[in-house]
Amino acid sequence: MGRQGNNSFIVHIRPRQIKAGTLRFRVTFCLGGFSFLAFIILTITGILLMFYYQPGEKAFASLSEIDSALPYGGFIRSLHFWAGQMMVFSVFLHMVRVVWSRAYRPLRELNWVTGVVLFVLTVVLDYSGYLLRGGQESGAASSVGQTLLKTLPGGHGLATVFFGQSSPLNGSTLNIFVWHVFILAGIAGFLQMFHFWRIRKDGGVRPL
């Protein structure tokens, strides 16, 4: 009885069988895999950048130092930037593929909702990463984001929690740094693991 219970639990966590051909490249185009690869690159390069990046008023200066003085700093920063753009693009195409194949239908609706949340998180992560660059462009983007957020009920409090005390000349703050590096990235990582588990649990993906 106990052994059967243990086996049932293992099968629940990692089902042993899925439909043949549902994970082939011509079915998935590996868009989920590309998105996860971009996330891994973002995580590694982001950790390396954290050793030298300073949020707030020194953000732009610290990035300039990374580009000019740190060995391979410019390469690491460029890799971080382009991996972020690749993730936004691949997640968007992944959503299009899911809609086109109608893979959001029961019994896959939970994973569809998870995917939508991941897409929103990806966009917000890309936006918050842009704010962390500092400078007037980031300050302007921060002002636009705060204005839009304040139009929502309770938006003034949400803007304070997310943006902190940013200025039109510099969008980088400690608040945005914490959200970008720890909270949003952590939630995205957890949801991706759940997303992959649900795909296997549901028997793979629906072919086009």
N, C-alpha and C positions, 0 to 999 in steps of 0.2 A: 504493500500500500504506500509506504513511504517512498520507495523507489519510483513508483509510478507518478507520485506527486512531484518528485524532483524532475523527472523527465518531462512532465507536463509543463512545469515552470520554465524549463530550458526551451521547450518548443514555443512557449508563449513569448519568450524574450527574443528568440531567433528561430523563426519557422524554418524547417529543413527544406521545404520544397516550394518553388514558385513556378509559374507557368513558363514553359519553354519559349525562349525568344523574346520575352518581355523586356529584357535588359540589354538587347542588342543595340549597336550604335544607330542603325537605321530607324530604330523605334524611338529612342530617347535623344539622339544626336549628342549625347553626353553633356547636355546643357546643365543638368544638376551637378555633374562631376566637375565641369569647368567652374561653376559657381563656388563649389566647395574648395577647389584648388586655389581660386582667387582669394578665398577667405583665409586659407592656410598661409599664403604669401603675405597677405595683409597682417596677419597675426605676428609672423616672424619679423617682418620689416618694422612693424609698429613697435614691437618690444625693443628692437635695436634703436629706433629713433627716440624712444622714451628716455634713454640714458643721457641724451643731450638736449632734448627739446624742453623749453621753458614756456608754459602757458602764461597768458596775460600780456603785459606791456612789452616783455622781452621776446615774444613769440617770433616776430619777423626777424629780429636780430639773431636769434638762436638758429633759425632755419638757414639764414645766410651763412652762419658759421659752419653748419653741417655741410652745406654745399661747397664751401670754399676751403675749409681747414681740415675737416674730418676725412680721412682716407676712405674712399668709396662712399662717402656720405651722400653725394649727389646721385649716385647710382641707386642707393638704397631708397632714397626719397622718391626718385622717379619710378622705381619698381612699385613702391607703395601706392603712388598716385595711379599708375596705369592698371594695377591690379584692382583698385577700387572701381575704375571705369569699366573694366572687363566684367566685374561682378554685377554691376548694375545692368549692363547690356545682356549678359547671359541669363540673369534671373528674369529679366523682362521677356526674352525669347522663350524661356522655360514656361512662363505663364501663358504665353501665346500658344505654345504647343499643347498645354493642358486644356485650354479652352477649345482649341481646334479639334482635339481628339475626344472632347467631352469627358475627360477623366475626373471632373469634379462631381459627377453623379454618384448617388449611393452605390456602394458603401464607402466611397472615397471622399465624402464631403468634409470630414474632419481634417484630412490632410490638405484639402484645398484651402480651408480656412487658415491652416498653419502656413501654407505657402503664401497666401495673401499677406499675412502678418510679417513673414520674412521679407517679402518684397518691400513693404513699407519701412521695415527696419533698415534694409539695405539703402534705400533712398535717404533716410534720415542720417544714417552713418556717413554717407557720402557728403551730405550737406554739412554736418557738424565737422567733418574733416576739413572741408573748405574753410569753415570759420576759424579753425585752429591755425591757418596759415598766417593770420594777422594782416595788418595793412588796411588801406581804405576800402578795397574791394570786399574783403571779409566783413568790415564794419558795415558797409552798405547792405550786404546780404543778411547780416544779423538784424539790422533795422527793419528790413522787409519782413523777415521771419517773425520778429516780435509784433509787428503791426498786424500781421495775419492771425497770429495766435491770440492776440488780445480781442479779436472780434468774436471769439468763442466764449460761451459762458464759463466764468472762472479763469479766463485767459490771462488776466493780469498776474495772478498767482503762478500759473504754469510758466509764463514767460520769465518770471523772476527765478523760479526753480531751475529752469533749463538754461537760460542765457546768462544769468547772473547780472553783474553790472558792466555790461559791454558798452563801448563807445562807438560813434560813427567812424572813428579813425582806426579801430582795432576790434575785430569781432571775437578774438580769442580771450576766453576767461577760464578760470579753474573749474567752474560749473560745467562748461561744455567739454572740457578735457576729461572730467570724471565720467560724464555721460558717454562720451565717444569711446573711451579706452576700456572702461570697466562695465558699466551698466548695459548699454546697448549691445556692445560686442559680446558680452557674456550671455545675454538673452538670445542673441542670434546664434551663438554656438550651440546652446542647449536645444533650441528649436530645430536646428539642422539635424542634430542627432535623433530627435524625436521624429522628424520628417522622414529620414532614411529608414528608421525602424518601421514606421507606418507603411512605407512603400513595400517593404518585404512582407509585412503582416498582411497587406491587402493583396498579395500575390503578384507583385510587380506593377508595371505601368500599363495603361491602355494603349495599344498600337494605334497609329494614325490610319 
